[in-house]
């Protein structure tokens, strides 16, 4: 993943290079994280994307999944 320097114009607009727009699509969610802005592309069909993600989830209850996620997060913190 490379970095590209861009400038904001007087109207507050930022030009995103075509090479990035073509790869990521036309719609984004902007998240502010301290002094950073994170652009996350919005899929054309979010339901379809969630269905694909769901196929990779093992056959476990939500309680089991939640426990595993919390355990992994605690391990990452340590």
Backbone as JSON, one array per atom type, in Angstrom:
{
  "sequence": "XXXXXXXXXXXXXXXXXXXXXXXXXXXXXXXXXXXXXXXXXXXXXXXXXXXXXXXXXXXXXXXXXXXXXXXXXXXXXX",
  "N": [[0.85, -1.17, 0.0], [0.72, 2.09, -0.98], [1.51, 5.6, -0.52], [-0.08, 8.7, -1.22], [0.26, 12.08, -1.83], [-2.03, 14.64, -1.43], [-3.91, 17.71, -1.9], [-6.18, 19.85, -0.14], [-8.78, 21.77, -1.5], [-9.98, 25.24, -1.54], [-12.68, 24.95, -1.09], [-12.86, 22.78, 0.53], [-12.63, 20.34, -0.67], [-11.16, 17.25, -1.66], [-9.07, 15.91, -4.05], [-9.18, 12.73, -5.3], [-6.95, 10.52, -6.7], [-7.42, 9.05, -9.96], [-6.55, 6.39, -10.27], [-6.86, 5.32, -7.72], [-9.58, 5.73, -7.26], [-10.74, 4.1, -9.21], [-10.09, 1.55, -8.29], [-11.38, 1.4, -5.82], [-14.03, 2.29, -5.87], [-16.99, 4.48, -5.96], [-18.19, 5.47, -3.56], [-17.8, 6.34, -0.1], [-17.16, 5.86, 3.41], [-16.29, 8.21, 5.79], [-14.09, 8.25, 8.42], [-13.06, 9.7, 11.37], [-10.06, 9.57, 13.1], [-8.46, 10.59, 15.6], [-6.0, 12.71, 14.47], [-6.28, 11.8, 11.93], [-7.91, 10.84, 8.87], [-9.94, 8.27, 7.77], [-10.75, 6.57, 4.92], [-13.24, 4.45, 3.9], [-14.32, 2.22, 1.56], [-17.63, 1.8, 0.28], [-19.4, -1.06, -0.42], [-20.95, -2.0, -3.56], [-23.12, -3.77, -3.34], [-23.93, -4.31, -0.34], [-25.27, -6.32, 1.14], [-24.82, -8.68, -0.28], [-22.04, -8.85, 0.03], [-21.91, -9.23, 2.82], [-23.16, -11.71, 3.0], [-21.25, -13.31, 1.73], [-19.12, -13.04, 3.53], [-20.32, -14.23, 5.71], [-20.35, -16.9, 4.93], [-17.84, -17.77, 5.56], [-17.76, -17.94, 8.26], [-17.41, -20.05, 11.0], [-19.46, -22.88, 12.08], [-20.79, -21.94, 14.77], [-22.19, -20.78, 17.86], [-23.45, -17.46, 18.52], [-22.63, -16.67, 21.03], [-20.36, -18.28, 21.45], [-18.7, -17.34, 19.37], [-18.44, -14.63, 20.15], [-17.04, -14.95, 22.57], [-14.6, -16.05, 21.64], [-13.68, -13.91, 20.07], [-13.36, -11.88, 21.99], [-11.38, -13.08, 23.61], [-9.26, -13.21, 21.8], [-8.88, -10.47, 21.32], [-8.1, -9.59, 23.89], [-5.69, -11.02, 24.11], [-4.23, -9.78, 22.07], [-3.92, -7.25, 23.16], [-2.25, -7.72, 25.3]],
  "CA": [[0.0, 0.0, 0.0], [1.53, 3.29, -1.09], [0.94, 6.86, -0.05], [-0.2, 9.74, -2.21], [0.04, 13.38, -1.23], [-3.05, 15.45, -2.11], [-4.23, 18.95, -1.19], [-7.58, 20.23, -0.03], [-9.0, 23.09, -2.11], [-10.64, 26.22, -0.66], [-14.03, 24.47, -0.81], [-12.78, 21.61, 1.4], [-12.65, 19.13, -1.47], [-9.9, 16.56, -1.88], [-9.07, 15.15, -5.31], [-8.66, 11.38, -5.17], [-6.45, 10.11, -8.02], [-8.25, 8.09, -10.69], [-6.1, 5.02, -10.03], [-7.45, 4.89, -6.46], [-11.04, 5.7, -7.42], [-11.1, 2.92, -10.01], [-9.95, 0.34, -7.48], [-12.17, 1.4, -4.59], [-15.43, 2.62, -6.07], [-17.35, 5.9, -5.86], [-18.77, 5.9, -2.29], [-16.95, 6.06, 1.04], [-17.45, 6.33, 4.76], [-15.13, 8.91, 6.34], [-13.99, 8.08, 9.87], [-11.97, 10.49, 11.95], [-9.33, 8.87, 14.15], [-7.47, 11.59, 16.03], [-5.68, 13.65, 13.4], [-6.33, 11.06, 10.67], [-9.19, 10.51, 8.25], [-9.89, 6.96, 7.15], [-11.78, 6.37, 3.91], [-13.6, 3.05, 3.72], [-15.26, 2.15, 0.44], [-18.91, 1.15, 0.52], [-19.63, -1.97, -1.54], [-22.15, -1.79, -4.38], [-24.18, -4.6, -2.78], [-23.44, -4.71, 0.98], [-25.88, -7.57, 1.58], [-24.09, -9.76, -0.94], [-20.74, -8.93, 0.69], [-22.11, -9.84, 4.14], [-23.45, -13.13, 2.78], [-19.97, -13.96, 1.45], [-18.39, -13.08, 4.8], [-21.02, -15.21, 6.55], [-19.99, -18.26, 4.52], [-16.55, -18.14, 6.14], [-17.9, -18.05, 9.71], [-17.64, -21.45, 11.37], [-20.73, -23.21, 12.73], [-20.71, -21.71, 16.21], [-23.21, -19.85, 18.34], [-22.95, -16.09, 18.7], [-21.94, -16.63, 22.33], [-19.04, -18.86, 21.24], [-17.93, -16.41, 18.55], [-18.14, -13.46, 20.97], [-16.01, -15.36, 23.52], [-13.34, -16.17, 20.9], [-13.26, -12.57, 19.66], [-12.87, -11.2, 23.19], [-10.12, -13.71, 23.99], [-8.24, -12.77, 20.84], [-8.61, -9.05, 21.57], [-7.3, -9.51, 25.13], [-4.34, -11.51, 23.79], [-3.58, -8.74, 21.27], [-3.59, -6.14, 24.05], [-1.09, -8.13, 26.12]],
  "C": [[0.89, 1.23, 0.0], [0.8, 4.49, -0.54], [0.92, 7.86, -1.19], [-0.48, 11.05, -1.49], [-0.98, 14.15, -2.08], [-3.29, 16.71, -1.28], [-5.74, 19.15, -1.16], [-7.74, 21.6, -0.68], [-9.75, 24.0, -1.14], [-12.05, 25.8, -0.28], [-14.04, 23.24, 0.09], [-12.79, 20.29, 0.65], [-11.23, 18.57, -1.63], [-10.03, 15.76, -3.16], [-8.43, 13.79, -5.05], [-8.22, 10.92, -6.56], [-7.3, 9.0, -8.64], [-7.85, 6.66, -10.4], [-6.68, 4.47, -8.73], [-8.96, 4.78, -6.58], [-11.48, 4.45, -8.17], [-11.05, 1.65, -9.2], [-10.97, 0.26, -6.35], [-13.64, 1.72, -4.77], [-15.75, 4.07, -5.72], [-17.84, 6.38, -4.49], [-17.91, 5.44, -1.12], [-17.61, 6.48, 2.34], [-16.17, 7.01, 5.23], [-15.18, 8.78, 7.85], [-12.82, 8.91, 10.36], [-11.38, 9.71, 13.11], [-8.19, 9.78, 14.58], [-7.25, 12.6, 14.91], [-5.68, 12.98, 12.02], [-7.77, 10.91, 10.18], [-9.02, 9.17, 7.54], [-11.06, 6.86, 6.18], [-12.01, 4.87, 3.75], [-14.63, 2.98, 2.61], [-16.51, 1.39, 0.85], [-19.18, 0.23, -0.67], [-20.93, -1.65, -2.28], [-23.34, -2.54, -3.79], [-23.73, -5.11, -1.41], [-24.02, -6.02, 1.48], [-25.14, -8.76, 0.99], [-22.72, -9.95, -0.28], [-20.86, -9.58, 2.07], [-22.41, -11.33, 4.02], [-22.16, -13.9, 2.52], [-19.14, -14.08, 2.72], [-19.0, -14.16, 5.7], [-20.66, -16.65, 6.2], [-18.69, -18.72, 5.18], [-16.61, -18.28, 7.66], [-18.19, -19.5, 10.08], [-18.99, -21.64, 12.05], [-20.58, -23.12, 14.24], [-21.82, -20.76, 16.6], [-22.59, -18.47, 18.45], [-22.17, -15.97, 20.0], [-20.52, -17.18, 22.19], [-18.14, -17.92, 20.43], [-17.51, -15.19, 19.36], [-17.0, -13.77, 21.95], [-14.65, -15.43, 22.82], [-12.8, -14.8, 20.5], [-12.69, -11.81, 20.85], [-11.53, -11.77, 23.64], [-8.99, -13.26, 23.09], [-7.88, -11.3, 21.05], [-7.77, -8.87, 22.83], [-5.87, -9.96, 24.88], [-3.56, -10.48, 22.99], [-3.13, -7.58, 22.15], [-2.35, -6.46, 24.88], [0.11, -8.13, 25.26]]
}
